[in-house]
């Protein structure tokens, strides 16, 4: 990850001290192009051949995925997610995305059978089952070195519009 400019790094190192009294609500619209540039920056040693997001107007997000799987070979899927309810700290720290479509006949039983191996491969704070993808926001922020931001997040929710993923965020310092 590139180094942040010193003022921004100072802010992230001690957000309470520099943002005290802040109460901000943000609707951050992330376009499809930016989202896919971020996904394309994944480490080169992953078995993922293709990975891109396609946000839809009906609050669904299509994930296009092509992965080299052991024994099976190349697996290509379009998996559709529907964002769930908000992350509210500290009572509900998981960002939940329901899988509504995209798995074929034998995918779900294989995923259930390999659940332990899948969990070992995913970073801490990411849970994938045949029914959902969940992201533990505090664990992911902590792993990225931004643990001090966690208590400031009061509300976090995703929804989609055509070609755009919208993050609703409420921060209080």
Buried (B, 14 or more C-beta within 10 A) or exposed (E): EEEEEEEEEEBBEEBEEEBEEEEEEEEEEBEBEEBBEEBEEEEEEEEEEEBBBBBBEEBBBBBBBBBEEEEEEEBEBEBBBBBBEBBBBEEBBBBBBBBEEBBEEEBBEBBEEBBEEBEEEEEEBBBBBBEBBBBBBBBBBBBEEBEBBBBBBBBBBBBBEEBBBBBBBBBBB
